Each structure stands twice: as C-alpha cells, then as structure tokens.
C-alpha cells in the first residue's frame, strides 16, 4: 500500500510542531532537534517538517511504498514514461535508511519515491548525482550551498 509523503521546510520548528499537532490531532511520531514526522492513517500520509537552512515552503512530495518490489514497479513506470530518475540504494536521510528514486515533474517539482527499511541515528545526507538536474538532488554534499531537505 502506498502513502503520500510531504516534506515542508519551516522557519520555527517548535511552533510548527505545535501547529501541525493541532491540525492532525496527533503528536509527531518522530521528533529531533531539526526534524519532526507524522505517520498518519487519516489521511494516509507521511508528513515531515524540518528547519534545515532552506526557504520555508514545500520542499518535495513523494510516495512511500511498503516494499522494494513496489518501489521497482513505481520507478519502472516513470522510466517507461521517458522520465529520468536518480536512483539511490541504502540512502541515509531524515533519520531513516531507504532505497529511493527521485524524479522532477514537468514543472520542476521534486518527487521522491522510496521504501524505508530502517532507522538511522543521524539526519544523514544523500550525495548528489548528475542523472537529474542539480535542483532535484535530495541532499547535496556539504558545501557552501544551502542544504536541501530530504524525506
């Protein structure tokens, strides 16, 4: 079964946690110094926020799947439609270990398709690759450039 994923960059994490907890009627399932996540069943969504030196607003959207087979099927559909994906195996990002396929929609909006199979003790950062435009990279390598939030 698939779950919609939304990641929003926020200016004030504590205030935003309070707002979204009230909106969803639930406390986040994960809270870190720079990140919070709700795994909601109604609506079925993985909603994450972070304060990671990005402009406030929607960072990326995604579809979380329950298995590697579902991820392969979803990424395969994108590739069959002529889209270029940036595939990652065992990426550490957002305090989780996941396999991923990133793609940009025709307007440049970043979409992350992913299967999470474990937790991580650090936020982690994915390394950029050239398969998709640099704006589509999940988490650029440490540099002077601003960080891009991931899942």
Rosetta blueprint (number, residue, H / E / L):
1 X L
2 X L
3 X E
4 X E
5 X E
6 X E
7 X E
8 X E
9 X E
10 X L
11 X L
12 X L
13 X H
14 X H
15 X H
16 X H
17 X H
18 X H
19 X H
20 X H
21 X H
22 X H
23 X H
24 X H
25 X L
26 X L
27 X L
28 X L
29 X L
30 X E
31 X E
32 X E
33 X L
34 X L
35 X E
36 X E
37 X E
38 X E
39 X E
40 X E
41 X E
42 X L
43 X L
44 X E
45 X E
46 X E
47 X E
48 X E
49 X E
50 X E
51 X L
52 X L
53 X L
54 X L
55 X L
56 X L
57 X E
58 X E
59 X E
60 X E
61 X E
62 X E
63 X E
64 X E
65 X E
66 X L
67 X L
68 X H
69 X H
70 X H
71 X H
72 X H
73 X H
74 X H
75 X H
76 X H
77 X H
78 X H
79 X H
80 X H
81 X L
82 X L
83 X L
84 X L
85 X L
86 X E
87 X E
88 X E
89 X E
90 X E
91 X E
92 X E
93 X E
94 X L
95 X L
96 X E
97 X E
98 X E
99 X E
100 X E
101 X E
102 X E
103 X E
104 X E
105 X L
106 X L
107 X L
108 X L
109 X L
110 X E
111 X E
112 X E
113 X E
114 X E
115 X E
116 X E
117 X E
118 X E
119 X E
120 X L
121 X L
122 X L
123 X L
124 X L
125 X L
126 X L
127 X L
128 X L
129 X L
130 X L
131 X L
132 X L
133 X L
134 X H
135 X H
136 X H
137 X L
138 X L
139 X L
140 X L
141 X L
142 X L
143 X L
144 X L
145 X L
146 X L
147 X L
148 X L
149 X L
150 X L
151 X L
